[in-house]
């Protein structure tokens, strides 16, 4: 079981090792995506209320 836990730790350490090198860029990408889809969802919901 220890081997599995250590392997999992090493995998996640490798997976997230690139995050500091991206700086704030990854945060800005996620903020942009969330903002875009929020406005899209609001537009869709406004369209549904007009149909009823």
Residue, then its C-alpha position, 0 to 999 in steps of 0.5 A: x500500500x505504501x508503494x501505491x501511495x508514494x507512486x500517487x504522490x510522485x505522479x501528482x508532484x510531476x503533474x503539478x510541477x509545471x504550475x509555478x512556471x505558468x504564473x498567473x496565466x493559467x488563472x487568467x485562462x480559467x477566469x476567462x472561461x468561467x466568465x464566458x460561460x457565465x454570460x452564455x448561461x445568462x443569455x440562454x436563461x434569458x431566452x428561455x424566459x422570453x419563450x414562456 
